[in-house]
Amino acid sequence: MKQDITKYLNRLSQENNAISLIAHKEAAPYRKTQANYSNPKISAVLVPLVFHQNQWQIIMIIRPKYDGHHSGQIAFPGGKAEPQDRSTKETALRETHEEIGLSPSIFQIPTTLYKVYIPVSNYLIYPYVGVSESFNQNQLKLDPTEVEDVIFIPVNWLLHTTLKNILVTGSGGMKFKAPAFVYDKHAIWGASCMMLNELKHRLSIS
């Protein structure tokens, strides 16, 4: 319920790189734990944790289908850092506002998640958890060029589910098995799965 926010904020404040790396390894065992990258492009995403329909839920977006690496994927709102951004946190909040219309003013940012490197596009992603008790679904305004739809994932569901190995299609059309969270027929894998699994671990700290 709404009062769970104190518990969640306390748990999120307990940063632990070992837990983060374990969560990432579970979600993407095919990746190196410490990726080697040189001059990556910097980006940031927001992991919106909002009180909606009398429970805490996580907002994720469905990317439109296009001729690119992330076509049709389930992701968090975010994107490339721009010169005017004073920090990666500002990037995450700006991109969230542009993509799904949510104002930075409704969020508090209690923590970051561990950064994720995407080799296929050479992006280094800085994830921020954004918590909002004042979210209203009417605040959502989707940019159709960036977002096909949004999905709400209940935190309670996340805390009681497990990863499943499913067949996914990677860059270049290559098919392989990968861990994923499957919610309401939506498969969440790759970088988004790594972040979601880390959030699950962090929220499960007792």
C-alpha positions, 0 to 999 in steps of 0.5 A, a space after each residue: 500500500 502507499 505506506 510501503 514507500 518508507 520501506 522501499 526508500 529505506 531498502 533502495 538507500 542501501 546501495 550494494 555493488 555486489 548485489 547489483 552485479 549478481 542481479 545483472 549476471 542472473 539476468 544476462 549471464 551471456 554478458 561479461 560482468 565488467 564490460 570493456 568500453 572505450 569512449 561510449 555514448 552516454 545515456 540515462 533512463 528513469 525507472 519510474 516507481 509510482 503509486 497507481 491503482 492502490 499499489 506501487 507499480 513500475 512504468 515501462 514503455 514499448 518502443 515502436 517497431 523500426 529498423 534499429 537495434 531496439 525495435 519493439 523492445 520493452 524499456 524504461 523511458 530515457 535516451 542520449 545525453 544532450 549538451 544542455 543536460 547538467 547531469 545524467 539525472 537531468 538526462 533521465 528526467 528530461 527524456 522521461 518528460 519528452 517521451 511519456 509526459 511526466 514532469 520531473 517535479 513529481 519524482 524524488 530520486 532516492 538512488 541509482 542502479 548500476 550502469 549498463 553498457 550496450 555493446 551493439 550501440 556503444 551506449 553506457 546507460 545510467 539508470 535512476 529510480 524515480 519514486 512518485 506518490 502523486 502520479 496520475 495516469 492523466 499525466 501521461 502524454 506519449 510521444 508516438 515517435 518514441 513510445 508505442 504504449 506503456 505497461 504497468 508492472 506491480 512491484 508485488 508481482 516483481 518481488 514474487 516472480 522468477 526469471 524464465 529462459 525464453 527464445 529472443 531475437 537479438 541484433 541482426 536477427 540472431 535468435 538465442 535463449 536469454 533470461 527474461 521477466 514475462 509479464 502479461 505476455 510482455 517479455 523483458 530481457 537484455 538491459 531492461 531485464 538487468 535493471 529490473 532484476 537489480 530493482 527486485 534484489 534491492 527491494 527485497 533487502 530485509 
